[in-house]
Amino acid sequence: MPFYRIHGMAIHIKGSKKLPKPCIAQIGISSLHAEATYCMDMSAYLCDGPGAAGRTCDKPLCEAHATQIGKNKHLCPDCRAKHAPRGQGSLFTSLVKS
């Protein structure tokens, strides 16, 4: 019986059927000294990014944190960041002094 966070309020849903897992996308600012905060909304998708041993990532995602990349294929924020094109990553390097 999982806990969810919907519109900022924590709720607990009981049910006889299998309920979806809460979204595990990190939200807010995390640092070494602060504990990570997770979305915890009801999940509607699983991440289809590459995972360990040739499987998919399968992190539960809500509609707000799932990025659709194809028909019934979604990526979590971590997998999306790993596979994002680095097109203009060095655009402003001339302005930054090392």
C-alpha distances in whole Angstrom, upper triangle without the diagonal:
4,7,10,13,15,19,19,17,13,11,7,6,6,7,9,10,9,7,10,9,11,14,16,19,21,23,25,28,27,30,30,30,27,23,22,20,17,17,13,14,12,14,17,19,19,22,25,27,28,26,27,29,30,26,25,23,20,18,15,17,17,21,22,22,23,27,28,31,31,30,27,27,25,25,23,25,26,28,29,31,32,34,35,39,41,44,45,43,47,48,49,50,53,52,50,52,51
4,7,10,13,16,16,14,10,9,6,7,8,10,12,12,10,8,8,7,7,11,12,16,17,19,22,24,23,26,27,27,23,20,18,16,14,13,9,10,9,11,14,16,17,19,23,24,26,24,25,28,29,25,23,21,18,15,13,14,14,18,19,19,20,24,25,28,29,28,25,25,23,23,20,22,23,24,26,28,29,31,32,36,38,40,41,40,43,45,45,46,50,49,47,49,48
4,7,10,13,12,10,7,6,5,7,9,12,15,15,13,10,10,9,7,11,12,15,16,17,19,22,21,24,25,25,21,18,17,14,12,11,7,9,9,12,15,17,18,20,24,25,27,26,27,30,31,27,25,22,19,16,14,15,14,17,18,18,20,23,25,28,30,29,26,26,23,23,20,21,23,25,26,27,29,31,32,35,37,40,40,39,42,43,44,45,48,47,45,47,46
4,6,10,9,8,6,5,6,8,11,13,17,16,14,11,10,9,6,8,11,13,14,14,17,20,20,23,25,25,21,18,16,13,10,9,5,5,6,9,13,15,17,19,22,24,26,25,27,30,30,27,24,21,18,15,12,12,11,14,14,15,17,21,23,26,27,27,24,24,21,21,18,19,21,23,24,25,27,29,29,33,35,37,38,37,40,41,41,42,46,44,43,45,45
4,7,6,5,4,6,9,11,14,17,20,20,18,14,13,12,8,9,11,12,13,12,14,18,18,22,24,23,19,17,15,11,9,7,5,5,8,11,14,17,18,20,24,25,27,26,29,32,32,29,26,23,20,17,14,13,11,14,13,14,17,20,23,26,28,28,25,24,21,21,18,18,21,23,23,24,27,28,29,32,34,36,36,35,38,39,39,40,44,42,41,43,43
4,5,5,6,7,10,11,15,17,21,20,19,15,14,13,10,11,13,14,15,14,16,19,21,24,27,26,22,20,18,14,12,9,8,6,8,11,14,17,19,21,24,26,29,28,31,34,33,30,27,24,22,19,15,14,11,12,12,14,16,20,22,25,27,27,24,24,21,21,19,19,22,24,24,25,28,29,29,32,34,36,36,35,39,39,39,41,44,43,41,44,44
4,6,8,10,14,15,19,21,24,24,22,19,17,17,14,13,16,15,16,14,15,19,21,24,27,26,22,21,18,15,13,10,10,9,11,14,16,19,21,23,26,27,31,30,33,36,36,33,29,26,24,21,18,16,13,14,12,15,17,20,23,26,28,28,26,26,23,23,20,20,23,25,25,26,29,30,29,32,34,35,35,35,38,38,38,40,43,41,40,43,43
4,7,10,13,15,19,22,25,25,23,20,18,17,14,14,15,15,14,12,13,16,18,21,24,23,19,18,16,12,11,9,10,9,13,15,18,20,22,23,27,28,31,30,33,36,36,33,30,27,25,21,19,17,14,16,14,16,19,22,25,28,30,30,28,27,24,24,21,20,23,25,25,26,29,30,30,33,34,36,35,34,38,38,37,39,42,40,39,41,41
4,6,10,13,16,19,23,23,22,18,18,17,13,14,16,17,17,15,16,19,20,24,26,25,21,19,17,14,13,11,10,10,13,16,19,21,23,25,29,30,32,32,34,37,37,34,31,28,25,22,19,18,16,17,17,18,21,24,27,30,32,32,29,29,26,26,23,23,25,28,28,28,31,33,32,36,37,39,39,38,41,41,41,43,46,44,42,45,45
4,7,10,14,17,20,20,19,16,15,14,11,13,14,16,16,15,17,19,20,23,25,24,20,17,16,13,12,11,9,9,11,15,18,20,22,24,27,29,31,30,32,35,35,32,29,26,24,20,18,17,15,18,17,18,21,24,27,30,32,32,29,29,26,25,22,22,24,27,27,28,31,32,33,36,37,40,40,38,42,42,42,44,47,45,43,46,45
4,7,10,13,17,17,17,13,14,13,11,14,16,18,18,18,20,23,23,26,28,27,23,21,19,16,14,13,10,10,11,14,17,20,22,24,28,29,32,30,32,35,35,32,29,26,24,21,18,17,16,18,18,20,22,25,27,31,32,31,28,28,26,26,23,24,26,28,29,30,32,34,34,38,39,42,42,41,44,45,45,46,50,48,46,49,48
4,7,10,13,14,14,11,12,12,11,14,16,19,20,20,22,25,25,28,29,28,25,22,21,18,16,15,11,11,11,14,17,20,21,24,27,29,31,30,31,34,34,31,28,26,23,20,17,18,17,19,20,21,23,27,28,32,33,32,28,29,26,26,24,25,27,29,30,31,33,35,35,39,41,43,44,43,46,47,47,49,52,50,49,51,50
4,7,10,11,11,8,10,11,11,15,17,20,22,22,25,28,28,31,32,31,28,25,23,20,18,16,13,12,10,13,16,19,20,23,27,29,31,30,31,34,34,30,28,26,22,20,17,18,16,19,20,21,22,26,27,31,31,30,27,27,26,26,24,26,28,29,30,32,34,35,36,40,42,44,45,44,47,48,49,50,53,52,51,53,52
4,7,9,10,8,12,13,14,17,20,23,25,25,28,31,31,34,35,34,31,27,26,23,21,20,16,15,13,16,18,21,22,25,28,31,32,31,32,34,34,31,29,27,24,22,19,20,19,22,24,24,25,29,30,33,33,32,28,29,28,28,27,29,30,31,33,35,36,37,38,42,44,47,48,47,50,51,52,53,57,55,54,56,55
4,5,7,7,11,13,15,18,21,24,26,27,30,33,33,36,37,36,33,30,28,25,23,21,17,17,14,16,17,20,21,25,27,30,32,30,32,33,33,30,28,27,23,22,19,20,19,22,24,25,25,29,29,32,32,30,26,28,27,28,27,29,31,31,33,35,36,37,38,42,45,47,48,47,51,52,53,54,58,57,55,58,57
4,7,8,12,14,17,20,23,26,29,30,33,36,35,38,39,39,36,32,31,28,25,24,20,19,16,18,19,21,22,26,28,31,32,31,32,33,33,29,28,27,23,23,20,22,22,24,27,27,27,30,30,33,33,31,27,28,28,29,28,31,32,33,34,37,38,38,40,44,46,49,50,49,53,54,55,56,60,59,57,60,59
4,6,10,12,15,18,21,24,27,28,32,35,34,37,38,38,35,32,30,27,24,23,19,18,15,15,16,18,19,22,24,27,29,28,29,30,30,26,25,24,20,20,17,19,19,21,24,25,24,27,27,30,29,27,23,25,25,26,25,29,30,30,31,34,35,35,37,41,43,46,47,47,50,52,53,54,58,57,55,58,57
4,7,9,12,15,18,21,24,26,29,32,31,34,35,35,32,29,27,25,21,20,17,16,12,12,13,15,15,19,21,24,26,24,25,27,27,23,21,21,17,17,14,16,17,19,22,22,21,24,25,27,27,25,21,22,22,23,22,25,26,26,28,31,31,32,34,37,40,42,44,43,47,48,50,51,54,54,52,55,53
4,7,9,12,15,18,21,22,26,29,28,31,32,33,30,26,24,21,18,17,13,12,9,9,11,13,14,17,20,23,25,24,25,27,27,23,21,20,16,15,12,14,13,16,19,19,19,22,23,25,25,24,20,21,20,21,20,23,24,25,26,28,29,30,32,35,38,40,42,41,45,46,47,48,52,51,49,52,51
4,6,9,12,15,18,19,23,26,25,29,30,30,27,24,21,19,15,14,11,10,6,6,7,9,10,14,17,19,21,20,22,24,24,20,18,16,13,12,8,10,10,13,15,15,15,18,19,22,22,21,17,18,16,17,16,19,20,21,22,25,26,27,28,32,34,36,38,37,41,42,43,44,48,47,46,48,47
4,7,9,12,15,17,20,23,22,25,26,27,24,20,18,16,12,11,8,9,7,6,9,10,10,13,16,18,20,18,20,23,23,19,17,14,11,9,6,9,10,13,15,14,14,18,19,22,23,22,18,18,16,16,14,17,18,19,20,23,24,25,26,30,32,35,36,35,39,40,41,42,46,45,43,46,45
4,6,9,12,13,17,19,19,22,24,24,21,18,15,13,9,8,5,5,5,5,9,10,11,13,17,18,20,19,21,24,24,21,18,15,12,10,7,7,8,12,13,12,13,17,19,21,23,23,19,19,16,16,13,15,16,18,19,21,22,24,25,29,31,33,34,33,37,38,39,40,43,42,41,43,42
4,6,9,11,14,17,17,20,22,23,20,17,13,11,7,6,5,5,6,5,8,9,9,11,14,16,18,17,20,23,23,19,16,13,11,8,5,4,5,9,10,8,10,13,16,18,20,20,17,16,13,13,10,11,13,15,16,17,19,21,21,25,27,29,31,29,33,34,35,36,40,39,37,40,39
4,6,9,13,15,14,17,19,20,17,14,10,9,5,6,6,8,10,9,12,11,10,11,14,15,17,16,18,21,21,18,16,12,11,7,6,7,9,12,12,9,11,14,17,19,21,22,19,17,14,12,9,10,11,13,14,15,17,19,20,24,25,28,29,28,31,32,33,34,38,37,35,37,36
4,6,10,12,12,15,18,19,16,14,10,8,6,6,8,9,11,10,13,12,11,11,14,14,16,16,19,22,22,19,16,13,12,8,8,7,8,11,10,7,9,12,15,17,20,21,19,17,13,11,7,7,8,11,12,13,15,17,17,21,22,25,26,24,28,29,30,30,34,33,31,34,33
4,7,9,8,12,14,15,12,10,7,6,4,6,9,11,14,14,16,16,15,14,18,17,19,18,20,24,24,22,19,15,15,12,12,11,12,14,12,9,12,15,18,20,23,25,22,20,16,14,10,8,9,13,13,13,15,18,18,21,22,25,25,23,27,28,28,29,32,31,29,31,31
4,7,8,12,15,16,12,11,8,6,6,6,10,11,15,15,17,18,18,17,20,20,22,22,24,28,28,25,22,19,19,15,14,12,12,14,11,10,13,15,19,21,24,26,24,22,18,16,12,10,12,15,15,15,17,20,19,22,23,25,25,24,27,28,27,29,32,30,29,31,30
4,6,10,13,14,11,10,8,7,8,9,13,14,18,19,21,21,21,20,24,23,25,25,27,31,31,29,26,22,22,18,18,16,16,17,14,13,17,18,22,24,28,29,28,25,22,19,16,13,14,18,18,16,19,22,21,24,24,26,25,24,26,27,26,27,31,29,27,29,29
4,7,10,11,8,9,8,8,11,12,16,18,21,22,24,24,24,22,25,24,25,25,27,31,31,29,27,23,24,20,20,19,19,21,17,16,19,20,24,26,30,32,30,27,24,21,17,14,15,19,18,16,19,22,21,24,23,26,24,22,25,26,25,25,28,26,24,26,26
4,7,8,6,7,5,7,10,13,16,19,22,22,25,24,23,22,25,23,24,23,25,29,29,28,25,22,23,19,20,19,20,22,19,17,20,22,25,27,30,32,30,28,24,21,17,15,14,18,18,16,18,22,21,24,24,26,26,23,25,27,26,26,29,28,25,27,26
4,5,5,7,8,11,14,17,19,22,25,25,28,27,26,24,27,25,26,25,26,30,31,30,27,24,25,22,23,22,23,26,23,20,23,25,28,30,33,35,33,31,27,24,20,17,16,20,21,18,20,23,23,26,24,27,26,23,25,27,26,26,29,27,24,25,24
4,6,8,9,13,16,19,21,24,27,27,30,29,28,26,28,26,27,25,25,29,31,30,28,24,26,23,24,24,26,28,26,23,26,27,31,32,35,37,35,32,29,25,22,20,18,21,23,20,21,25,25,27,26,29,29,25,27,29,28,27,30,29,26,26,25
4,7,9,13,16,19,21,25,28,28,31,31,29,28,31,29,30,28,28,32,34,32,31,27,28,25,26,26,27,29,27,25,27,29,33,34,37,40,37,35,31,28,24,22,21,24,25,23,24,28,28,31,30,33,32,28,30,32,31,30,33,31,28,29,27
4,6,9,12,16,18,21,24,25,28,28,27,26,29,27,28,27,28,31,33,31,29,25,26,22,23,23,24,26,24,22,25,27,30,32,35,37,35,32,29,26,22,20,19,23,24,22,23,27,27,30,29,32,31,28,31,32,31,31,34,32,29,30,29
4,6,10,13,15,18,21,22,25,25,24,23,26,25,26,24,25,29,30,28,26,23,23,19,20,20,21,24,22,20,23,25,28,30,33,35,32,30,26,24,20,18,17,21,22,21,22,26,26,29,29,32,32,29,32,33,32,32,36,34,31,33,31
4,7,10,12,15,18,18,22,21,20,20,23,22,23,22,23,27,28,26,23,20,20,16,17,16,17,20,18,16,19,21,25,26,29,31,29,26,23,20,16,14,14,18,19,18,19,23,23,26,26,29,29,27,29,31,30,31,34,33,30,32,30
4,7,9,12,15,16,19,20,19,19,23,22,24,22,24,28,29,26,24,20,19,16,15,14,15,18,16,14,17,20,23,26,28,30,27,25,22,19,16,14,15,18,19,18,21,23,23,27,27,30,30,28,31,32,32,32,36,34,32,34,33
4,6,9,12,12,16,16,16,16,19,19,21,20,22,26,26,24,21,17,16,12,12,11,11,14,13,11,14,17,20,23,25,26,24,22,18,16,13,12,13,16,17,17,19,22,22,26,27,29,30,28,31,32,32,33,37,35,33,35,34
4,6,9,10,13,14,14,15,19,19,22,21,24,27,27,24,21,18,16,12,11,9,8,11,10,9,12,15,18,21,23,24,22,20,17,15,12,12,14,17,17,18,20,22,22,26,27,29,30,28,32,32,33,34,37,36,34,37,36
4,7,8,12,13,14,15,19,20,22,21,24,27,27,24,21,18,15,12,10,9,8,12,11,11,13,17,19,22,24,25,22,21,18,17,14,14,16,18,19,20,22,24,25,28,30,32,33,32,35,36,36,38,41,40,38,40,40
4,6,9,12,13,15,19,20,23,23,25,28,28,24,21,18,16,13,10,8,6,9,9,10,12,16,18,21,23,23,20,19,16,16,14,15,17,19,19,21,23,25,25,28,30,32,33,32,36,36,37,38,42,41,39,42,41
4,7,9,12,14,18,20,23,22,25,27,27,23,20,18,15,12,9,8,6,9,10,11,12,16,17,21,22,21,18,18,16,16,14,16,19,20,20,22,24,25,26,29,32,34,35,34,38,38,39,41,44,43,42,45,44
4,6,8,11,14,16,19,19,21,24,23,20,16,14,11,9,6,5,4,7,10,9,9,13,14,17,18,18,14,14,12,13,12,14,16,17,17,20,22,22,23,27,29,31,33,32,36,37,38,39,43,42,41,43,43
4,7,10,13,16,19,19,22,24,23,19,16,15,12,11,7,6,5,6,10,10,9,12,12,15,16,14,11,12,10,12,12,15,17,17,17,20,22,22,23,26,29,31,32,32,36,37,38,40,43,43,42,45,44
4,7,9,12,15,16,19,21,19,16,13,12,9,8,6,5,6,7,10,10,7,10,10,12,13,12,9,9,7,9,9,13,15,14,15,18,19,19,20,23,26,28,30,30,34,35,36,38,41,41,40,43,42
4,6,9,12,12,15,17,16,12,9,8,5,5,5,6,9,10,13,11,8,11,11,13,13,13,10,8,7,8,8,12,13,12,13,16,17,17,19,22,25,27,30,29,33,34,36,37,40,40,39,42,41
4,6,9,9,13,15,14,11,7,6,5,5,7,7,10,12,13,10,8,9,10,11,12,13,10,8,5,5,5,9,10,8,10,13,13,13,15,19,21,24,26,25,29,31,32,33,37,37,36,38,37
4,7,8,12,14,11,9,5,6,6,8,10,11,14,14,16,13,10,10,10,9,10,11,9,6,6,6,8,12,12,9,10,14,13,12,15,18,21,23,26,25,29,31,33,34,37,38,36,39,38
4,6,10,12,10,9,5,5,8,9,12,12,15,16,17,14,11,11,11,10,12,14,12,9,8,6,8,10,9,6,8,11,10,9,12,15,18,21,23,23,26,28,30,31,34,35,33,36,35
4,7,9,7,6,5,6,9,11,14,15,19,20,21,17,15,14,15,13,15,17,15,12,11,9,11,13,11,8,11,13,10,10,14,16,19,22,25,23,27,29,31,31,35,36,34,36,35
4,7,6,5,5,4,8,10,13,15,19,21,21,18,16,17,17,16,18,19,17,14,13,11,12,14,11,9,13,14,12,13,16,19,21,25,27,25,29,31,33,33,37,37,35,37,35
4,6,6,7,7,10,12,16,18,22,24,25,21,20,20,21,20,21,23,21,18,17,15,15,17,14,12,16,17,14,16,19,22,24,27,30,28,31,33,35,35,38,39,37,39,36
4,6,9,10,13,15,19,21,25,27,28,25,23,23,23,22,23,24,22,19,19,18,18,20,18,16,19,20,17,18,22,24,26,29,32,30,33,36,38,37,41,42,40,41,39
4,7,9,12,15,18,20,24,25,27,23,21,21,21,19,19,21,19,16,17,16,17,19,17,14,17,19,16,16,20,22,25,27,30,29,32,35,37,37,40,41,40,41,39
4,7,8,12,15,17,21,22,24,21,18,19,18,17,18,19,16,14,14,14,15,18,16,13,16,18,16,16,20,23,25,28,31,30,33,35,37,37,41,42,40,42,40
4,6,9,12,14,17,19,20,17,15,15,15,14,15,16,14,11,11,10,11,14,13,10,13,16,14,14,17,20,23,26,29,28,31,33,35,35,39,40,38,40,39
4,6,9,11,15,17,18,14,13,14,15,14,16,17,15,12,10,9,9,11,10,8,11,14,12,13,16,20,22,25,27,26,29,32,33,33,37,38,36,38,36
4,6,9,12,15,16,13,12,13,14,15,16,16,13,11,10,9,9,12,12,11,13,16,15,16,19,22,25,27,30,29,32,34,36,36,40,40,38,41,39
4,6,10,13,14,11,10,13,14,15,17,18,15,13,10,9,7,10,10,10,12,15,15,16,18,22,24,27,29,27,31,33,34,35,38,38,37,39,38
4,7,10,12,10,9,12,14,16,17,17,14,13,10,10,8,11,12,13,14,17,18,19,20,24,26,29,30,29,33,34,36,37,40,40,38,41,40
4,7,8,6,6,9,11,14,16,16,13,12,9,9,7,9,11,12,13,15,17,18,18,22,24,27,28,27,31,32,34,35,38,38,36,39,38
4,6,6,6,10,12,15,17,17,14,13,11,11,10,11,14,15,15,17,19,20,20,24,26,28,29,29,33,33,34,36,39,38,37,40,40
4,6,5,8,10,13,15,15,12,12,10,11,11,12,15,16,15,17,20,20,20,23,25,27,28,28,32,32,33,35,39,38,37,40,40
4,6,8,11,14,16,17,15,15,11,11,10,10,14,15,14,16,19,19,18,21,23,25,26,26,29,29,30,32,36,35,34,37,37
4,6,10,13,15,17,15,13,9,8,7,7,10,12,10,12,15,16,15,19,21,23,24,23,27,27,29,30,34,33,32,35,35
4,6,9,12,13,11,9,6,6,6,7,11,10,9,12,15,14,14,18,20,22,24,24,27,28,30,31,35,34,33,36,36
4,6,9,11,11,8,5,5,7,8,11,10,8,11,13,12,12,15,18,19,21,21,25,25,27,29,32,32,32,35,35
4,6,8,7,6,4,7,9,11,14,12,10,14,15,13,13,16,19,20,22,23,27,27,30,31,35,35,34,37,37
4,7,8,6,6,7,11,12,14,11,10,13,14,11,12,14,17,18,21,22,25,26,29,30,33,34,34,37,36
4,6,5,7,10,13,16,17,15,13,17,17,15,15,17,21,21,24,25,29,29,32,34,37,37,37,40,40
4,5,8,12,15,18,20,17,16,20,20,18,19,21,24,25,28,29,32,33,36,37,40,41,41,44,44
4,7,10,13,16,18,16,16,19,20,18,19,22,25,26,29,30,33,34,37,38,41,42,41,44,44
4,7,10,14,15,12,12,16,16,14,16,18,22,23,26,26,30,31,33,35,38,39,38,41,40
4,7,10,12,10,9,13,14,13,14,17,20,22,24,24,28,29,31,32,36,36,35,38,38
4,7,8,6,6,9,10,10,11,14,17,20,22,21,25,26,28,29,33,33,32,35,34
4,5,5,6,9,10,11,12,16,18,21,22,21,25,26,28,29,32,32,31,34,33
4,6,5,6,9,10,10,14,16,18,19,18,22,23,25,25,29,29,27,30,29
4,5,5,6,9,10,14,15,18,20,18,21,23,24,25,29,28,27,29,28
4,5,5,6,8,12,14,17,19,18,22,23,25,26,29,30,28,31,29
4,6,5,6,10,12,15,16,16,19,21,23,24,27,28,26,29,28
4,6,5,9,10,13,14,13,17,18,20,20,24,24,23,26,25
4,6,9,10,14,15,14,17,19,21,21,25,26,24,26,25
4,6,9,12,15,14,17,19,21,22,25,26,25,28,27
4,6,9,11,11,15,16,18,19,23,24,23,26,25
4,6,9,9,12,14,17,17,21,22,22,24,24
4,6,5,9,10,13,14,17,18,18,21,20
4,6,8,9,12,13,16,18,18,21,21
4,5,5,8,10,13,14,15,18,19
4,6,8,8,12,13,13,16,16
4,6,5,8,10,10,13,13
4,6,8,9,10,14,15
4,5,6,7,10,12
4,5,5,8,9
4,6,8,10
4,7,10
4,6
4
